[in-house]
Amino acid sequence: MKIDVLVCGGGCAGLGAALGAAREGAKVLLVERAPFAGGIVTAVGLPFMDGFACWHTGRLVVKGIALRLCERLGLAHPGAKQIEEIKTAVGGLTRHGSIALFNIDEFKLAADDALNEGGVRVLFHAVACETEVRTGRIEAVRVATKQGLLRIEPQVVIDASGDADVAAFSNCPLDPNPQRMPMTMHFRVGNVRYQPQTRTLAREAVKAAHEKGELPHYYGPGLCDAFAKDEAYVHAVRVPGDAIDPFDLTRAEMQGRRDAWTMWQVWKREVPGFEESYFIGSGPYIGVRETRRIAGAHVLSGEEIRARTDFDDAIATGSWYTDLHPNKATEGSAHPKEEKVVPPQPYDIPYRSIVARGVENLLVAGRCHSADRVAASSTRVTVTAMALGEAAGCAAALSVRSKQPVAALNGVQVRERLAAQGGGPFTYA
């Protein structure tokens, strides 16, 4: 099978990449292991589009495909410039520059519609498993499907796997940092009758369960009525591990499910408001924050995002705080009490940070792009990943059209093309 642009991974980054490339006229194939696009939103259950707006001013710093999807869902007014202009389904909830979605299945449908209308060919239940690289170019990617291996010959590949799988298969330079943030199994509990002390008592019950050895790790817990006023959407499960190791990832999935169930059982037994509650569900996948990252043409650093370094080739804007989760229990928050979380002002992400070294037709989008641990802890979130994907898709189509390697493209040209399409970094928003 021959294609202009192959996008490996259909999470937020891959969704943005596929739509961005198709919008520029490229023939695009999107492959995704799940039966739907959306990544952490749909496969894990996170109902927040994080990174839309500056924490300090509420000014939207990401537009383009991410904002159009929210307009399609009826959550954003066309032409919105401030987070206050976002309308949401339950009580107008926005948080930390994010948009709350409230219905994950509606997001799946919106993604399906956008892909179909954009002319993207989609292959679910499929995963890239091998590459053929000759003279510094990916000649083919093998994708595992229900009918066996499918050999795809793309002009350009966008690795939106989250784990830099294609880059690793192609022997691209990777960040050598062996550290991994813990994983989280998100879950929901129904028929919760919130009382003034419900959240406080839930926190105390989880802490006690941890001290008794019933829960190996936890954080928070964060109980949010994001989906409905009588529900608890829970951020609390913390599972250290390496999601690159398939056996360790399997163990983490099992541990995450067990910990989520244990938390709910403790609350149902001990916390007023949970007496008649029921476990709605978890997953279907555990949420992975950190695995491999490429060491690309430019490694974005924590110092650069704090200093708001200007890049001529900026193609996206980040605004989330540096969100590094530790591999230990933390009470009341995701972070240790002594650690002060300071959100940055909006900052540039350069085109060179999505360009892999050593392979002339490979771009990387999402949390596996080229950044150090601190910078990546901010750029990894949903909307920023989608903006990086949109930029990668635009660049891939320009590469196909001009017959230039992706590294030879002028990042300023990519930025200007994104601006013409209503996307790109904050200065063009």
C-alpha positions in Angstrom: 0.0 0.0 0.0 1.4 3.4 -1.0 0.4 6.6 0.7 1.6 10.2 1.0 1.5 10.5 4.8 1.3 7.7 7.3 0.2 8.7 10.8 1.1 6.1 13.4 -1.2 6.6 16.5 -4.6 8.2 16.6 -4.5 10.0 20.0 -4.8 13.8 20.2 -1.5 14.3 18.4 -2.3 11.8 15.6 -5.8 13.2 15.2 -4.3 16.6 14.7 -1.6 15.3 12.3 -4.0 13.3 10.1 -6.4 16.2 9.8 -3.6 18.7 9.3 -2.0 16.7 6.5 -5.3 16.0 4.7 -6.3 19.6 4.9 -3.2 20.4 2.8 -4.2 17.9 0.1 -2.1 14.9 1.1 -3.4 11.3 0.9 -3.3 10.2 4.6 -3.6 6.9 6.4 -4.1 6.9 10.1 -3.5 3.7 12.1 -4.5 3.4 15.7 -4.5 0.4 18.1 -7.9 1.3 19.7 -11.3 1.2 17.9 -11.5 5.0 18.1 -9.3 8.1 17.9 -8.7 10.5 20.8 -6.0 8.8 22.9 -6.1 9.8 26.5 -9.5 11.4 26.1 -11.3 8.3 24.7 -9.0 5.4 25.5 -8.2 6.5 29.1 -11.1 8.7 30.0 -9.7 12.1 30.7 -12.5 14.6 30.0 -10.3 17.7 29.8 -8.7 19.4 26.8 -5.7 20.7 28.7 -3.5 23.6 27.5 -6.0 25.7 25.6 -5.5 28.9 27.4 -3.0 30.9 29.5 -3.6 30.2 33.2 -2.9 33.8 34.1 -5.1 35.7 31.5 -7.5 33.1 30.2 -6.4 34.0 26.6 -6.7 31.1 24.2 -3.2 30.2 23.0 -4.2 27.2 20.8 -6.8 27.4 18.0 -6.8 25.5 14.7 -8.0 21.9 14.7 -8.4 21.6 18.5 -10.7 24.6 18.7 -12.7 23.5 15.6 -13.3 20.2 17.3 -14.7 21.9 20.3 -16.8 24.1 18.1 -18.1 21.0 16.5 -19.0 19.7 19.9 -20.9 22.9 20.7 -18.4 23.8 23.5 -16.7 26.8 21.9 -18.1 29.9 20.2 -16.7 30.4 16.8 -13.9 33.0 17.0 -13.5 32.6 20.7 -10.5 34.4 22.2 -10.9 33.9 25.9 -11.6 30.8 28.0 -14.7 32.6 29.4 -16.2 32.4 25.9 -16.2 28.6 26.2 -19.6 27.1 26.9 -19.8 23.7 28.5 -22.5 21.2 29.2 -22.5 21.3 33.0 -22.2 24.6 34.9 -19.7 26.2 32.5 -16.8 24.4 34.0 -13.3 25.3 32.8 -10.1 24.6 34.8 -6.6 25.8 34.5 -7.0 26.9 30.9 -8.8 23.7 29.9 -12.1 22.9 28.3 -14.2 20.2 30.0 -15.8 17.7 27.5 -18.4 15.9 29.6 -19.2 13.3 27.0 -16.4 11.1 25.7 -18.5 9.1 23.3 -19.6 12.4 21.6 -15.9 13.2 21.2 -15.4 9.8 19.5 -18.1 10.6 17.1 -16.8 14.1 16.4 -13.4 12.7 15.7 -14.9 10.1 13.3 -16.8 12.8 11.5 -13.8 15.1 11.2 -11.6 12.3 9.8 -14.3 11.1 7.3 -15.1 14.6 6.2 -11.4 15.4 5.9 -10.8 12.4 3.6 -8.5 10.6 5.9 -8.3 6.8 5.5 -8.5 5.2 8.9 -7.4 1.8 10.2 -8.3 1.0 13.7 -7.2 -2.2 15.6 -3.8 -1.7 14.0 -0.3 -0.9 15.3 3.0 -0.1 13.6 5.4 -2.9 14.6 8.4 -2.6 12.2 10.1 -0.2 9.8 12.4 -0.7 6.7 15.0 2.1 6.6 17.4 2.5 3.7 20.0 5.2 3.3 18.4 7.3 6.0 14.8 7.0 4.8 11.8 5.0 5.9 10.9 2.9 2.8 8.1 1.0 4.5 6.3 0.5 7.8 4.7 -2.8 8.7 1.4 -2.6 10.6 -0.1 -5.5 12.5 -3.8 -6.1 11.7 -6.4 -8.8 12.2 -5.4 -10.1 8.7 -1.7 -10.1 9.5 1.0 -7.7 8.6 0.2 -4.8 6.2 3.3 -3.3 4.4 2.8 0.5 3.8 5.1 2.6 1.7 4.7 6.3 2.8 6.3 9.4 1.5 6.4 10.8 5.1 5.7 9.1 8.4 4.4 10.9 11.5 5.1 9.1 14.7 2.2 10.0 17.0 2.5 6.8 19.0 3.2 8.6 22.3 6.1 6.2 22.9 8.3 7.1 19.9 7.8 3.6 18.6 8.5 4.3 14.9 11.5 6.4 15.8 12.8 3.6 17.9 12.2 1.0 15.2 14.1 3.3 12.8 17.1 3.7 15.2 16.6 7.4 15.6 18.5 9.1 18.5 16.4 9.0 21.6 16.6 10.8 24.9 18.7 8.6 27.2 16.8 9.5 30.4 15.6 6.2 31.9 13.1 7.9 34.3 9.4 7.4 33.9 6.5 9.2 35.5 3.9 6.8 37.0 0.8 5.7 35.1 -2.8 6.4 36.2 -6.0 4.4 35.7 -8.9 6.9 35.5 -12.3 5.7 36.8 -15.8 6.8 37.4 -18.3 6.2 40.2 -22.0 6.8 39.9 -24.8 7.7 42.4 -22.5 9.8 44.6 -24.5 12.1 47.0 -21.9 14.7 47.8 -21.9 16.2 51.3 -19.8 19.0 52.6 -17.2 16.6 54.0 -17.3 14.0 51.2 -14.0 14.9 49.5 -12.2 15.5 52.8 -13.3 12.1 54.2 -12.5 10.4 50.9 -9.0 11.8 51.1 -8.5 10.5 54.7 -9.9 7.1 53.8 -7.4 6.7 50.9 -4.5 7.8 53.1 -5.5 5.2 55.8 -5.8 2.5 53.1 -2.3 3.3 51.9 -0.9 3.3 55.4 -2.4 -0.1 56.0 -0.9 -1.5 52.8 -4.1 -1.8 50.9 -3.0 0.7 48.2 0.7 0.7 47.1 0.6 4.3 45.8 -1.9 7.1 45.2 -2.2 10.8 44.8 -4.9 13.3 45.7 -7.4 11.9 45.4 -9.1 14.3 43.0 -12.9 13.7 42.9 -14.6 15.7 40.1 -18.2 15.9 39.1 -17.1 16.4 35.5 -19.6 14.1 33.8 -22.6 14.6 36.1 -23.4 16.1 39.5 -24.0 12.7 41.0 -20.8 11.1 39.7 -17.2 11.1 40.8 -14.6 11.1 38.1 -11.4 10.1 39.9 -7.8 11.1 39.5 -6.0 9.1 42.2 -4.4 5.8 41.0 -0.7 5.9 40.7 1.3 3.0 39.2 5.0 3.2 38.7 6.3 1.2 35.8 7.8 1.2 32.3 5.1 1.3 29.6 7.7 0.4 26.9 8.1 -3.1 28.5 5.0 -5.0 27.4 5.0 -7.3 30.4 5.4 -4.3 32.8 2.6 -2.5 31.0 0.4 -5.5 31.5 1.2 -5.6 35.2 0.4 -1.9 35.5 -3.0 -2.3 33.8 -3.9 -5.1 36.3 -2.6 -3.1 39.3 -4.4 0.1 38.1 -7.7 -1.8 37.9 -7.2 -3.4 41.3 -6.3 0.0 42.9 -9.3 1.8 41.4 -11.6 -0.9 42.7 -10.0 -0.9 46.2 -10.5 2.9 46.4 -14.1 2.7 45.6 -14.7 -0.2 48.0 -13.1 1.9 50.8 -15.2 4.9 50.0 -18.4 2.9 49.8 -17.7 1.3 53.2 -16.4 4.4 55.0 -17.4 7.7 53.3 -20.8 9.3 53.6 -22.2 10.0 50.2 -20.8 6.8 48.7 -23.2 4.3 50.5 -25.3 3.7 47.4 -22.7 4.4 44.8 -21.7 2.0 42.0 -18.5 1.5 40.0 -19.2 2.7 36.4 -15.9 1.7 34.9 -12.2 2.4 34.3 -9.9 2.5 31.3 -10.1 0.9 28.9 -6.4 1.7 28.9 -4.2 3.0 31.7 -2.9 6.5 31.2 0.8 6.8 30.3 2.6 10.1 31.0 6.2 9.4 30.0 8.1 6.8 28.0 10.6 7.5 25.1 11.3 10.9 23.5 13.3 11.6 20.5 16.6 13.6 20.6 15.6 15.7 17.7 16.9 18.6 15.7 16.3 20.8 18.8 15.7 19.6 22.4 13.3 22.0 24.0 14.3 22.6 27.6 12.6 23.5 30.8 14.8 26.6 30.9 13.6 27.7 27.5 9.9 27.4 28.4 10.4 29.3 31.6 12.4 32.0 29.8 9.8 32.1 27.0 12.5 31.8 24.4 11.5 33.1 21.0 11.9 30.7 18.1 11.6 31.9 14.5 10.3 28.4 13.6 7.7 28.2 16.4 4.8 26.1 15.3 2.8 25.7 18.5 2.3 27.3 21.9 2.5 25.6 25.2 0.9 26.9 28.4 0.5 24.0 30.9 2.5 23.9 34.1 5.5 21.6 34.5 3.5 18.6 35.6 6.1 16.0 36.8 4.4 13.2 38.9 6.7 11.5 41.4 6.7 7.7 41.9 5.4 7.9 45.4 2.2 8.7 47.3 1.3 12.4 47.6 -1.6 13.4 49.8 -4.1 16.1 48.6 -2.4 16.8 45.2 -0.4 15.2 42.4 2.7 16.8 43.7 4.5 16.9 47.1 3.3 19.6 49.4 6.7 21.3 49.4 6.7 21.6 45.7 5.2 24.9 44.4 3.5 24.5 41.0 4.0 27.7 39.0 2.3 27.8 35.6 4.5 29.4 32.9 3.5 32.2 30.6 2.7 30.9 27.0 5.9 29.7 25.3 7.1 28.8 21.8 7.6 25.2 20.6 9.9 25.1 17.6 9.5 23.1 14.4 12.9 21.5 15.0 11.6 19.7 18.1 9.3 17.6 16.0 12.0 16.7 13.4 13.7 13.4 14.1 17.5 13.1 13.4 18.9 10.4 11.1 15.7 9.7 9.1 14.8 12.2 6.4 11.0 11.5 6.2 10.0 11.2 9.9 8.3 13.7 12.0 7.2 13.2 15.7 4.2 14.7 17.4 2.8 14.6 20.9 4.5 13.7 24.1 7.4 11.9 22.4 8.7 15.0 20.6 12.2 16.3 21.4 12.2 17.9 24.8 13.8 17.4 28.2 11.8 15.9 31.1 10.8 19.3 32.5 9.6 20.8 29.2 7.9 17.5 28.2 5.9 17.5 31.4 4.2 20.6 30.1 4.0 19.9 26.4 2.6 16.4 26.8 -1.0 17.5 27.5 -4.0 17.0 25.1 -4.4 20.3 23.3 -0.6 21.1 23.0 -0.2 17.6 21.6 -3.0 18.2 19.1 -1.3 21.5 18.0 2.0 19.7 17.5 0.2 17.1 15.5 -1.5 19.7 13.3 2.0 21.3 12.7 3.5 17.9 11.8 0.6 17.1 9.4 1.1 20.5 7.7 4.8 20.0 7.4 4.4 16.4 6.1 2.1 17.6 3.3 4.5 20.4 2.4 7.4 17.9 2.3 5.4 15.7 -0.1 4.4 18.6 -2.3 7.9 20.1 -2.5 9.8 16.7 -2.5 12.0 18.0 0.3 13.1 16.0 3.4 11.3 17.2 6.4 14.5 18.6 8.0 15.1 20.7 4.9 11.7 22.5 5.3 11.9 26.1 6.5 10.1 26.1 9.9 9.0 29.7 9.2 7.2 28.4 6.1 5.4 25.8 8.2 4.4 28.4 10.7 3.1 30.8 8.1 1.1 28.0 6.4 -0.4 27.1 9.8 -1.4 30.7 10.3 -3.2 30.8 7.0 -5.2 27.8 8.2 -6.1 29.5 11.5 -3.6 27.6 13.6 0.0 27.9 14.7 1.6 29.5 17.7 0.0 32.2 19.9 1.5 35.1 18.0 -0.5 34.1 15.0 -3.7 33.2 17.0 
